Amino acid sequence: MKATAVNRQPPRAGAARRRFDEVIDRVLKHEDARYDPNSPTGGGQIVNHERDPGGPTRLGITLNTLRLHRGDPALPPSALDELTLAEIKDIYYSQYWLVVRADELPRGLDYAVFDCAVNSGPRRAAFLLQEALGDAAGRRDGVIGPRTVAAAKAADVKEVIREFSVRRLAFLARLPHAETFGRGWRRRVEEVERMALADAETRPASLTVAETLQTNTVRTGGTVAALATAVMAVVEQVRPLISALEGLPVWAAAAVVAVAAVAVLFFMRRRQEP
């Protein structure tokens, strides 16, 4: 897994993290078949293949990536053995998932791009996505920005996943060590494509109240639609409580909840302002 610069962006909460949690086990299993999600360390072993330019690696985390993440260029290889599964997931989330803005991409495509970022680096994953989207993505600069995200949302997600996978395989085939690792790469990309296409057909679970208020996909203090979504989520969660209230009409209780939700959103918006 390619090292990447330290991401100073604060982690996003809510639905973004929940979707990440849905796919991270798949990626870790691709990185090491000995991955154990029930182990505090995640299992796996340090590998250092002579033809792998990444150097010492455990569960896809290279020593260089760990050094960047911790800000310590002198970390010894043994530090990889001391990694906990929680820190491994934090690295994947902050250094890869957020960097390629997977939380803003359509379901299915988010997983395909994330897995590619882990395997070949976020910049390469961005280039391949922009190539797959064509002119709609604008300039191909290896950075997933608002225009690339908008193009991905407007496109046929399954077609983009297929095109992305084709371009990813073509890129891997050109690498100098493809003769050694090519067969495994092909199996990985084909499996990712299959699962990504299945994800694209699966409707995501409804957001909880906390997720609705926290996730960046609902911009606090933004559009009426965003406010309505948050308010309805709150009402749905407290409906049993509203119904149980004695002496207060349901519509009046719902109105109180709605006003409270708007107040919370306004407060969160004020906190986000510089």
Backbone as a ProteinNet text record, in pm:
[ID]
protein_1_A
[PRIMARY]
MKATAVNRQPPRAGAARRRFDEVIDRVLKHEDARYDPNSPTGGGQIVNHERDPGGPTRLGITLNTLRLHRGDPALPPSALDELTLAEIKDIYYSQYWLVVRADELPRGLDYAVFDCAVNSGPRRAAFLLQEALGDAAGRRDGVIGPRTVAAAKAADVKEVIREFSVRRLAFLARLPHAETFGRGWRRRVEEVERMALADAETRPASLTVAETLQTNTVRTGGTVAALATAVMAVVEQVRPLISALEGLPVWAAAAVVAVAAVAVLFFMRRRQEP
[TERTIARY]
84.4	0	87.7	62.3	145.2	127.4	239.1	232	170	108.9	45.9	71.3	57.9	82	-19.8	21.5	-68	-189.5	-307.2	-430.2	-471.1	-470.6	-504.4	-653.8	-729.9	-874.7	-939	-1022.3	-1085.9	-1178.7	-1178.6	-1264.5	-1410.5	-1482.7	-1625.8	-1699.2	-1808.3	-1881.8	-2004.6	-2085.2	-2214.9	-2208.1	-2289.2	-2304	-2172.1	-2083	-1954.6	-1877	-1869.9	-1794.6	-1867.6	-1999.4	-2073.7	-2050.8	-2049.7	-2023	-1880.3	-1786.4	-1647.8	-1639.7	-1710.4	-1709	-1767.5	-1853.8	-1912.2	-1810	-1712	-1622.1	-1478.4	-1440	-1300.3	-1254.4	-1340.4	-1300.2	-1266.6	-1338.7	-1308.9	-1167.1	-1134.5	-1003.5	-892.4	-912	-809.7	-790.7	-898.4	-887.8	-810.3	-827.2	-749.6	-601.2	-574	-435	-364.3	-435.9	-376.2	-486.7	-481.5	-585	-590.6	-487.1	-484.5	-549.2	-607.3	-673.8	-781	-780.1	-877	-950	-1075.4	-1148.1	-1177.3	-1161.9	-1190.7	-1065.9	-951.3	-827.2	-800.8	-754.1	-722.4	-617.2	-532.2	-427.3	-466.2	-575.2	-616.4	-548.2	-453.2	-381.5	-288.2	-263.7	-172.1	-27.8	62.2	204.9	276.8	393.7	475.8	530.3	512.8	568.6	660.1	763.4	859.5	914.4	827.7	866.2	972.6	1074.1	1186.5	1145.4	1033.3	989.6	874.2	839	734.2	800.5	781.8	848.4	797	688.5	632.2	713.1	801	881.2	801	847.5	777.5	632.9	542.7	398.5	324.5	223.6	131.5	-10.7	-93.1	-232.9	-244.8	-150.9	-155	-92.9	-56.7	6.2	157.2	216.8	361.6	426.5	555.6	628	629.8	643.7	644	509.8	400.2	268	251.7	297.3	286.9	372.6	490.5	576.7	510.6	447.7	377.6	259.2	185.6	66.5	103.3	212.2	252.3	346.9	393.9	486.6	622	665.2	793.6	870.4	964.9	1038.7	1136.7	1154.9	1252.6	1188	1058.2	991.2	1056.3	1086.9	1146.3	1038	1075.4	977.5	894	950.6	878	751	744	624.1	501.4	521.4	408.8	344.3	426.8	373.7	290	319.9	249.9	121.3	95	-26.2	-150.6	-247.8	-376.8	-470.9	-574.7	-671.2	-740.4	-763.6	-828.8	-743.7	-611.4	-525.2	-514.7	-511.3	-507	-628	-745.3	-867.4	-866	-813.6	-804.9	-715.2	-606.8	-516.3	-587.1	-656.3	-729.9	-835.8	-901.4	-1009.4	-956.1	-855.5	-806.8	-714.8	-633.4	-533.8	-582.9	-694.8	-741.6	-889.8	-977.4	-1121.2	-1156.7	-1111	-1144	-1067.9	-945.6	-864.8	-928.7	-988.4	-1053.8	-1202.3	-1243.3	-1381.5	-1482	-1447	-1534.1	-1670.9	-1676.5	-1803.9	-1899.2	-1847.6	-1931.8	-1961.3	-1898.6	-1918.9	-2039.6	-2100.7	-2215.6	-2177.2	-2274.6	-2253.5	-2204.6	-2105	-2044.9	-1919.2	-1931.6	-1813.9	-1722.4	-1780.2	-1699.5	-1603.4	-1653.7	-1570.8	-1463.4	-1499.6	-1403.7	-1288.6	-1319.9	-1216.9	-1131.9	-1194.5	-1122.2	-1022.5	-1067.6	-978.6	-860.1	-885	-777.3	-680.1	-732.1	-646.3	-552.5	-605.2	-524.1	-416.1	-452.6	-364.2	-259	-299	-210.5	-188.8	-250.4	-235.4	-355.4	-393.6	-509.4	-499.5	-379.8	-364.7	-393.7	-343.5	-370.4	-519	-582.6	-726.1	-804.6	-763.7	-832	-813.7	-692.5	-667	-756.8	-763	-840.9	-989.8	-1038.2	-1179.1	-1207.3	-1120.2	-1141	-1136	-1049.9	-1045.2	-1174.1	-1223.8	-1346.4	-1467.4	-1465.9	-1577.8	-1568.8	-1450	-1433.9	-1436.8	-1484.8	-1482.4	-1565.8	-1665.8	-1752.7	-1675.2	-1563.4	-1485.3	-1394.7	-1384.3	-1298.3	-1152.5	-1066.6	-921.8	-880.8	-797.4	-750.2	-622.7	-641.8	-529.7	-494.8	-564.4	-533.6	-584.4	-677.7	-739.6	-891	-960.1	-1105.6	-1165.5	-1216.2	-1275.5	-1425	-1488.6	-1634.3	-1683.3	-1607.7	-1653.6	-1649.5	-1545.2	-1536.4	-1648.6	-1674.5	-1783.1	-1917.6	-1941.1	-2067.4	-2082.5	-1974.8	-1979.3	-2010.5	-1952.8	-1977.3	-2123.4	-2179.6	-2318.8	-2415.7	-2376.2	-2465.1	-2456	-2352.1	-2327.7	-2401.9	-2404.7	-2456	-2350.2	-2377.9	-2274.5	-2218.5	-2303.4	-2253.5	-2157.8	-2190.7	-2102.5	-1968.1	-1972	-1848.2	-1764.1	-1828.4	-1756	-1686.4	-1757.3	-1698.3	-1581.7	-1601.3	-1495.3	-1375.8	-1402.8	-1295.8	-1213.9	-1281.2	-1212.9	-1126.3	-1176.6	-1099.2	-971.2	-984	-868	-771.7	-825.3	-739	-655.8	-717.7	-644.9	-538.2	-572.1	-476.1	-355.4	-380.4	-269.7	-181.1	-241.8	-164.6	-81.5	-136	-65.4	61.7	67.7	184.2	297.6	270.2	371.4	483.3	606.4	720	714	643.5	636.1	502.3	435.8	308.3	325.8	443	467.4	461.9	503	504.5	368.3	304.1	181.4	55	71.1	-41.5	-162.6	-141.8	-256.2	-337.8	-269.5	-340.3	-412.6	-350.4	-415.2	-543.6	-536	-654.9	-768.6	-738.9	-842.9	-903.4	-818	-866.3	-958.4	-916.2	-996.7	-1129.1	-1126.4	-1250.3	-1346.7	-1293.5	-1380.2	-1434.9	-1350.3	-1395.2	-1504.6	-1486.1	-1586.8	-1720.3	-1713.8	-1836.6	-1908.9	-1836.2	-1897.6	-1943.8	-1869.5	-1909.2	-2039.2	-2053.9	-2177.7	-2295.5	-2270.1	-2376	-2412.1	-2312.8	-2337.9	-2424.2	-2397.9	-2470.8	-2619.3	-2655.3	-2796.1	-2862.1	-2781.8	-2832.2	-2865.3	-2984.9	-3026.2	-2964.4	-2898.4	-2836.5	-2941.2	-2900.6	-2990.7	-3018.8	-3135.6	-3172.7	-3076.8	-3055	-2967.9	-3034.9	-2954.7	-3003.7	-3005.5	-3064.4	-3067.2	-2925.4	-2838.4	-2701.4	-2630.3	-2649.4	-2584.7	-2638.6	-2767	-2826.8	-2769.4	-2748.6	-2697.3	-2546.8	-2474.5	-2328.8	-2269.6	-2328.3	-2264.9	-2255.1	-2150.6	-2128.9	-2222.2	-2294.1	-2385.3	-2510.2	-2537	-2645.7	-2580.3	-2577.3	-2507.4	-2589.4	-2542.5	-2616.3	-2635.2	-2757.8	-2789.3	-2801.4	-2811.6	-2814.6	-2955.5	-2987.4	-3113.2	-3230.6	-3349.7	-3472.4	-3483.9	-3439.5	-3446.9	-3362.9	-3243.1	-3157.6	-3220.7	-3278.6	-3345	-3462.8	-3541.1	-3657.5	-3616	-3506.3	-3457.8	-3419.6	-3346.9	-3305	-3424.6	-3518.8	-3636.9	-3717.3	-3738	-3815.7	-3745	-3610.9	-3537.9	-3558.7	-3554.3	-3576.6	-3716.9	-3816.3	-3955.2	-3973.6	-3913.1	-3926.5	-3866.2	-3753	-3686.6	-3762.9	-3829.4	-3897.5	-4048	-4095.9	-4240.1	-4302.8	-4239	-4299.1	-4314	-4213.1	-4219.9	-4330.7	-4341.2	-4445.4	-4582.9	-4602.5	-4732.2	-4765.1	-4660.4	-4682.6	-4711.7	-4683.8	-4706.9	-4856.9	-4890.2	-5029.4	-5059	-5173.7	-5218.3	-5160.7	-5083.4	-5024.9	-5052	-5118.5	-5147.5	-5018.6	-5027.4	-4909.9	-4850.7	-4941.6	-4889.5	-4810.7	-4856.6	-4787.3	-4650.3	-4645.7	-4517.6	-4421.1	-4474.7	-4390.3	-4335.2	-4418.4	-4373.5	-4259.1	-4269.9	-4163.2	-4033.4	-4044.3	-3926	-3864.7	-3950.4	-3901.6	-3824.4	-3880.9	-3813.7	-3679.1	-3677.1	-3552.5	-3448.3	-3491.9	-3398.4	-3337.5	-3421.4	-3371.6	-3272	-3302.6	-3212.8	-3077.4	-3080	-2955.2	-2874.3	-2942.2	-2874.1	-2812	-2885.9	-2834.8	-2711.4	-2716.7	-2603.9	-2481.1	-2502.8	-2390.9	-2332.1	-2419.1	-2371.9	-2285.1	-2326.4	-2249	-2113.8	-2109.3	-1983.2	-1887.1	-1942.5	-1857.1	-1801.7	-1863.9	-1819.6	-1688.1	-1595.7	-1467.9	-1484.4
-118.6	0	123.2	214.8	333.8	428	487.3	587.5	714.2	789.1	914.7	1019.1	1143.9	1251.6	1247	1296	1298.2	1384.4	1333.1	1407	1481.3	1613.5	1694.2	1719.6	1672	1695.9	1616.4	1677.2	1601.5	1495.7	1374.6	1267.9	1308.1	1265.9	1290.6	1179.2	1214	1115.9	1069.7	990.5	952.9	848.5	871.3	773.7	745.1	844.6	823.5	712.7	716.6	615.4	481.5	485	360	285.9	356.4	293.7	241.5	316.9	271.2	139	130.9	8.3	-111.1	-84.3	-192.6	-258	-181.2	-232.2	-255	-203.8	-212.8	-357.9	-445.8	-585.7	-650.8	-612.1	-666.5	-627.7	-501.1	-451.1	-518.6	-530.4	-592.5	-739.3	-806.2	-946.3	-956.8	-859.3	-857.7	-836.7	-754.4	-723.8	-843	-920.2	-1037.8	-1137	-1254.7	-1356.7	-1402	-1372.1	-1411.8	-1306.7	-1204.8	-1099.8	-1159.7	-1116.9	-1165.2	-1044.8	-1022	-905	-911.9	-1029.2	-1045.1	-1030.4	-1011.7	-995.5	-847.6	-811.6	-670.7	-612.9	-700	-653.7	-674.1	-744.7	-772.2	-891.7	-951.7	-1066.4	-1024	-1117.1	-1086.5	-1087.8	-1084	-1085.5	-980.9	-939.7	-847.9	-921.7	-862.6	-919	-814.8	-864.5	-774	-842.3	-853.4	-920.3	-837.2	-906.3	-835.6	-757	-795.5	-726.6	-629.3	-614.6	-518.9	-389.4	-280.1	-153.8	-91.1	-144.7	-85.9	-112.5	-214.6	-247.2	-322.9	-323.2	-394.6	-349.4	-446.4	-415.9	-513.9	-464.3	-555.3	-508.3	-599	-570.2	-447.5	-436.5	-327.8	-198.1	-190.2	-68.9	-81.3	3.9	1.4	78.1	52.6	123	273.3	310.7	453.5	519.2	447.3	501.6	521.7	424.1	435.5	550.1	567	679.2	813	824.6	948.5	970.9	864	875.4	921.7	868.7	903.3	1022.4	1066.3	1178.3	1144.9	1018.5	974.1	898.9	965.3	900.5	794.1	780.7	685.2	556.6	541.3	420.3	295	195.3	71.4	-19.6	-118.9	-213.2	-284.5	-301.9	-371.6	-297.6	-168.9	-91.2	-146.1	-208	-266.7	-379.9	-455.4	-564.2	-511.3	-389.6	-333.2	-261.6	-249.8	-183.5	-255	-178.3	-235.6	-225.4	-306.2	-301.4	-165.1	-106.9	25.4	130.3	128.6	226.8	197.9	70	32.6	89.2	74.3	126.5	278.7	342.2	488.5	536.9	463.9	500.5	487.4	375.9	355.6	464.2	500.6	598.5	738	783.1	919.6	934.8	833.1	846	801.6	729.6	676.5	706	663.4	681.9	829.6	912.6	1055.2	1126	1084.6	1151.1	1139.2	1022	1005.3	1040.9	1099.9	1146.6	1034.5	915.1	799.8	818.7	897	920.3	1003.8	1066.5	1148	1079.9	966.3	895.4	802.3	767	674.8	540.3	478.9	349	247.7	172.6	77.3	135.1	251.1	320	363	397	436.6	324.8	201.9	87.5	60.6	64.9	37.8	137.6	265.3	368.6	357.1	329.7	314.6	198.9	84.5	-30.8	-0.3	68.8	107.1	203.2	295.9	390.6	318.5	217.7	139.1	63	5.6	-79.7	0.3	115.5	189.2	334.8	378.8	517.5	602.8	698.5	784.5	861.6	907.6	987	901.6	778.5	690.3	657.9	632.5	603	720.7	843	962.7	974.9	953.2	957.8	859	735.4	630.9	664.6	722.3	760.6	872	969.8	1079.9	1031.3	934.5	876.7	801.1	728.2	650.2	740.7	858.7	952.3	1034.7	1043	1116.9	1267.7	1337.9	1484.9	1544.8	1470.8	1523.9	1555.1	1484.7	1505.9	1627.3	1686.4	1803.1	1763.9	1850.3	1828	1704.1	1620.5	1498.9	1531.8	1566.2	1613.1	1521.2	1407.4	1314.6	1358.3	1453	1499.2	1495.6	1423	1414	1537.2	1627.6	1750.5	1752.8	1866.9	1877.8	1839	1875.7	1843.7	1693.4	1626.9	1481.1	1412.4	1459	1400.8	1420.3	1540.8	1569	1482.7	1463.9	1380.2	1235.5	1188.5	1051.2	1031.5	1131	1121.2	1126.8	1195.8	1211.2	1094.8	1014	905.5	777.9	682.5	547.9	477.8	458.1	410.9	274.9	186.3	54.2	63.7	148.1	165.5	224.5	318.1	378.5	274.1	190.9	85.3	-8.1	-47	-138	-71.6	52.3	123.8	148.2	181.6	203.6	76.2	-38.1	-165.9	-201.4	-175	-201	-117.4	7.6	96.7	62	16.8	-24.4	-146.6	-243.5	-362.7	-327	-236.4	-195.4	-127.9	-44.8	21.3	-81.9	-175.6	-276.7	-362.8	-392.1	-476.4	-409.9	-276.4	-204	-193.2	-229.3	-215.7	-317.6	-281.8	-371	-503.1	-506.9	-631	-702.7	-672.9	-738.3	-888.6	-927.3	-1069.9	-1148.6	-1083.7	-1150.2	-1144.7	-1028.3	-1008.7	-998.4	-1000.9	-973.7	-1062.2	-1191.5	-1282.5	-1247.5	-1219.7	-1182	-1049.5	-955.3	-826	-842.8	-926.1	-946.5	-1005.8	-1105.6	-1166.1	-1061.7	-978.1	-875.1	-776.4	-725.1	-626.6	-687.2	-810.8	-875.7	-895.2	-932.2	-949.4	-815.2	-712.4	-579	-530.5	-550.9	-508.2	-579	-709.7	-785.8	-733.7	-711.4	-665.5	-520.5	-439.2	-299.5	-290.6	-374.5	-375.4	-420.6	-518	-562.6	-451.5	-379.4	-266.4	-160.8	-137.5	-33.7	-64.2	-191.7	-231.1	-233.8	-220	-230.7	-93.6	-81.4	46.7	62	174.2	193.3	204	164.2	174.2	320	344.4	480.8	535	665.3	727.9	737.3	724.5	753.6	905.7	951.6	1095.3	1151	1081.8	1129.8	1138.6	1038.5	1038.7	1150.7	1173	1279.4	1414.8	1435.8	1563.3	1577.3	1462.9	1468.6	1457.8	1375.9	1347.3	1470.2	1477.6	1591.2	1588.8	1478.3	1474.1	1555.8	1585.7	1677.3	1803.7	1907.7	2029.3	2107.7	2115	2182.5	2328.1	2375.8	2513.4	2538.8	2431.7	2445.1	2453.3	2367.4	2374.2	2329.4	2367.7	2325.4	2174.7	2113.1	1966.4	1900.7	1954.7	1898	1912.9	2029.6	2052	1957.5	1941.3	1852.9	1710.2	1666.3	1530.3	1509.7	1606.9	1594.8	1594.8	1684.2	1693.7	1564.1	1510.6	1387.3	1271.4	1270	1163.9	1173	1294.4	1312.9	1267.5	1307.6	1272.5	1121.2	1055	909.6	841.5	892.8	829.2	847.2	960.1	986.6	967.8	910.8	890.8	815.3	704	634.7	724.8	810.3	901.3	1003.7	1053.7	1152.1	1092.9	968.9	903.6	877.3	861	828.9	951.7	1069	1189.9	1209.3	1234.9	1255.9	1405.6	1441.3	1579.4	1674	1617.8	1702.8	1640	1711.2	1655.5	1615.2	1508.2	1457.7	1564.7	1640.5	1741.5	1849.3	1881.2	1983.9	1934.2	1807.3	1749.7	1742.6	1704.5	1696.4	1833.7	1937.3	2073.4	2113.1	2074.8	2104.6	2037.4	1910.1	1836.2	1902.6	1945.7	2009.3	2136.6	2218.8	2343.1	2312.5	2209	2171	2125.9	2048.7	2000.4	2116.5	2213.2	2330.2	2407.9	2417.2	2487.9	2418	2283.7	2206.5	2228.5	2222.1	2243.7	2383.4	2483.4	2620.7	2631.9	2565.9	2567.9	2503.1	2386.8	2317.4	2399.8	2468.7	2555	2667.3	2726.7	2836.3	2787.1	2660.8	2605.5	2579.3	2551.1	2521.2	2648.2	2762.6	2887	2932.6	2988.6	3034.3	3151.4
0	0	0	-90.1	-102.5	16.5	56.1	162.7	107.3	195.9	155.1	261	225.8	321.6	434.2	550.1	665	633.3	659.1	634	760.1	753.2	871	882.2	786.5	788.8	902	985.4	1092.8	1036.7	1098.3	1049.1	1047.4	945	937	1009.3	1072.1	1151	1075.9	1145.6	1091.8	983.4	878	771.7	701.7	691.3	625.4	694.6	825.8	898.9	894.2	896	893.5	762.7	651.1	521.9	516.9	570.6	579	654	766.2	846.9	771.7	673.1	595.1	502.5	457.5	353.4	400	515.9	555.9	573.3	622.8	640.2	506.4	401.7	268.4	227	245.4	204	283.5	413.7	497.3	461.9	424.3	382.4	251.7	163.5	39.8	69.5	167.7	199.5	263.7	343.2	408.4	440.5	381.2	402.2	547.3	624.2	766.2	856.7	797.4	875.3	965.5	1092.6	1191	1251.3	1211.6	1262.7	1411.4	1471	1614	1700.5	1637.8	1712.8	1738.8	1858.6	1887.7	1794	1739.4	1647.9	1501.9	1476.4	1339.5	1278.3	1351.3	1296.5	1184.4	1093.4	983.8	1030	935.8	965.7	882.1	930.7	852.5	731.4	614.6	492.5	429.7	364	300.2	175.1	74.7	-49.2	-121	-170.3	-233.9	-357.6	-419.7	-540.8	-514.8	-387.5	-352	-307.8	-384	-348.7	-220.4	-165.7	-44.1	80.4	76.2	193	297.8	424	531.2	543.3	550.4	548.4	637.1	708.3	779.5	756	708.7	676.7	585.9	492.5	396	443.4	571.5	625	610.2	526.6	511.8	626.7	643.3	748.8	720.4	594.4	559.5	592.6	564.1	595.4	745.1	824.1	969.6	1020.4	963.1	1004.3	976.8	859.6	826.2	919.4	948	1031.9	1172.5	1225.5	1362.1	1367	1251.2	1248.3	1306.2	1291.2	1345.7	1237.2	1169	1060.8	1107.2	1238.8	1290.5	1342.6	1321.8	1371.1	1312.5	1395.6	1345	1286.3	1204.7	1148.3	1254	1373.9	1480	1520.9	1488.7	1523.3	1451.1	1336.7	1263.3	1343	1416.6	1498.5	1613.9	1658	1773.5	1734.2	1605	1558.7	1608.8	1657.4	1693.3	1573.1	1574	1464.8	1461.5	1577.3	1582.5	1511.6	1534.7	1468.1	1318.7	1283.1	1141.5	1069.2	1128.6	1065.3	1060.7	1163.6	1162.4	1049	1023.6	914.7	781	763.2	638.1	618.3	726.5	717.3	684.2	757.7	740.1	620.2	591	485.4	347.6	344.9	216.8	190.8	280	258.8	242.1	331.8	324.8	213.7	188.5	86.8	-52	-81	-212.5	-205.3	-95.3	-76.1	-103.3	-56	-78.8	-15.9	92.7	160	75.7	-32.6	-119.6	-253.1	-278.1	-404.4	-394.4	-508	-505.8	-446	-384.8	-321.7	-425.8	-392.1	-484.1	-543.9	-604.8	-658.7	-544.8	-431.3	-315.4	-276.5	-273.7	-236.7	-340.9	-470	-577.1	-574.5	-557.8	-556	-429.6	-316.4	-189.8	-197.5	-248.1	-256.8	-347.8	-457.1	-548.9	-480.8	-401.4	-329.9	-235	-167.3	-75.8	-152.3	-264.8	-342.9	-421	-476	-566.7	-529	-420.5	-377.5	-415.9	-331.7	-359	-490	-525.3	-647.5	-771.4	-772.7	-885.5	-893.4	-779.2	-778.3	-834.6	-801.1	-852.1	-1002.9	-1051.3	-1194.8	-1269.1	-1219.2	-1286.2	-1285	-1173.7	-1166.8	-1267.2	-1274	-1368.3	-1512.7	-1541.1	-1674.9	-1705.2	-1605.7	-1625.3	-1648.2	-1587.2	-1600.9	-1729.3	-1787.7	-1912.1	-1891.6	-1992.5	-1990.9	-1877.7	-1829.8	-1724.5	-1597.3	-1574.8	-1452.8	-1462.5	-1582.5	-1598.4	-1607.7	-1554.8	-1563.8	-1485.6	-1546.8	-1480.3	-1403	-1277	-1197	-1081.7	-1071.4	-963.3	-828	-827.3	-702.1	-720.3	-634.5	-643.9	-576.9	-660.5	-611.7	-637.4	-615.1	-631.7	-771	-875.3	-1010.7	-1035.9	-989.7	-1005.9	-929.6	-807.7	-727.9	-797.8	-848.4	-917.2	-1041.9	-1116	-1236.5	-1199.6	-1088.8	-1045.3	-1005.6	-938.9	-895.3	-1013.2	-1119.5	-1234.8	-1332.2	-1320	-1415.5	-1375.9	-1469.2	-1440.6	-1356.8	-1228	-1136	-1176.3	-1226.8	-1265.5	-1383.9	-1478.9	-1594.1	-1551.7	-1457.5	-1409.6	-1334.7	-1254.2	-1181.8	-1280.4	-1384.9	-1484.7	-1556.8	-1599.1	-1670.9	-1579.3	-1456.6	-1358.9	-1340.8	-1331.5	-1312.3	-1432.4	-1552.4	-1674.4	-1674.1	-1641.4	-1640.6	-1527.8	-1416.7	-1305.5	-1344.9	-1408.8	-1452.6	-1556.2	-1646.1	-1748.6	-1684.6	-1583.5	-1513.8	-1444.3	-1372.2	-1299.4	-1393.8	-1510.4	-1606.9	-1659.8	-1650.5	-1701.3	-1599.3	-1475.4	-1371.5	-1391	-1355.6	-1379.5	-1303.9	-1190	-1113.5	-1135.2	-1247	-1277.3	-1297.9	-1346	-1368.9	-1238.5	-1130.3	-999.7	-931.5	-934.6	-857.4	-942.5	-1074.8	-1164.7	-1145.4	-1126.3	-1111.2	-986.8	-876	-753.7	-767.9	-836	-859.5	-939.9	-1043.9	-1127.5	-1046.1	-964.7	-880	-787.3	-732	-638.7	-709.8	-823.3	-895.4	-940.4	-986.4	-1030.9	-914.9	-798.3	-681.1	-633.6	-632.7	-592.8	-687	-816.1	-912.7	-887.5	-863.5	-838.5	-714.6	-607.3	-483.2	-495	-569.1	-588.2	-666.4	-768.7	-846.6	-760.6	-672.3	-580.7	-482.9	-434.5	-344.1	-411.8	-540.5	-614.2	-622.7	-608.2	-614.6	-477.6	-372.9	-236.1	-181.4	-129.9	-72.4	65.8	92.7	223.8	334.1	454.3	569.4	601.9	662.4	700.2	804.7	801.4	898.5	1034.8	1139.3	1273.2	1289.9	1399.7	1426.1	1434.7	1509.2	1526.1	1391.9	1307.6	1177.2	1089.1	1097.6	1016.7	1054.5	1183.8	1230.3	1209.9	1207.1	1203.5	1064.2	977.8	850	761.7	685.9	596.8	476.9	453.8	340.9	367.8	494.4	529.3	581.9	503.2	539.5	640.5	764.3	869.4	833.6	855.4	824.6	675.9	594	449.3	395.7	299.5	227.7	312.8	265.8	333.8	332.9	224.2	214.1	321.7	346.3	449	586.7	611.5	739.3	756.8	650.3	657	685.2	622.4	644.5	789.7	845.3	984.3	1079	1053.8	1140.1	1135.7	1015.4	1003.7	1073.1	1065.8	1134.5	1284.7	1338.1	1481.7	1520.2	1441.1	1471.2	1471.7	1372.8	1363.7	1486.4	1533.3	1646.2	1776.4	1791.8	1919.1	1908.5	1798.1	1782.2	1898.8	1948.2	2062.9	2184.8	2206.3	2320.7	2302.2	2176.9	2149.3	2175.3	2128	2144	2289.3	2369.6	2510.3	2596	2541.3	2619.5	2643.8	2765.8	2799.7	2807.7	2756.5	2769.3	2665.5	2572.8	2469.5	2333.4	2243.5	2110.5	2039.6	1960.5	1890.1	1798.9	1731.9	1638.7	1711.8	1835.2	1912.4	1957.9	2000.5	2043.1	1926.2	1808.5	1688.9	1652.6	1671	1641.4	1733.8	1860.2	1955.8	1913.2	1873	1828.5	1706	1612.8	1490.1	1522.3	1611.4	1650.1	1716.6	1800	1867.7	1766.4	1665.9	1563.7	1486.8	1449.8	1377	1463.7	1593.2	1684.3	1692.9	1697.9	1703.2	1576.8	1460.9	1333.4	1326.7	1375.3	1375.2	1463.4	1579.6	1672.1	1609.5	1543.5	1480.4	1367.2	1294.8	1185.4	1239.1	1349.9	1409.1	1455.1	1504.6	1551.1	1436.5	1318.2	1203.4	1139.5	1166	1103.7	1168.8	1086.3	1141.6	1237
[MASK]
++++++++++++++++++++++++++++++++++++++++++++++++++++++++++++++++++++++++++++++++++++++++++++++++++++++++++++++++++++++++++++++++++++++++++++++++++++++++++++++++++++++++++++++++++++++++++++++++++++++++++++++++++++++++++++++++++++++++++++++++++++++++++++++++++++++++++++++++++

